[in-house]
Amino acid sequence: MTTTFATIAMLLGIVGLYSVTSFAVGPRTREIGIRIALDANKRALYKLVFQESAKPLVLGLVSGCSALSR
């Protein structure tokens, strides 16, 4: 039973990470496409996507951990 709950929690975490990344990067899809068309550095694009998705992710982690500590 613990394994089942752990698997469900992991799947929810994966879906949550995907949705946060999609929500953060979605509005900049056109810009990213233009950067790719202009032969931008892939490392710079990965950094851009990571920075855009890291802000809401960190905010969610901090608020979630603070709620658990109460």
Residue pairs with C-beta under 8 A, 6 or more apart in sequence:
16 60
17 57
20 53
20 56
20 57
20 60
21 49
21 53
23 56
24 52
24 53
24 55
24 56
25 32
25 49
25 52
25 53
28 48
28 52
32 45
32 48
32 49
35 44
35 45
35 48
36 45
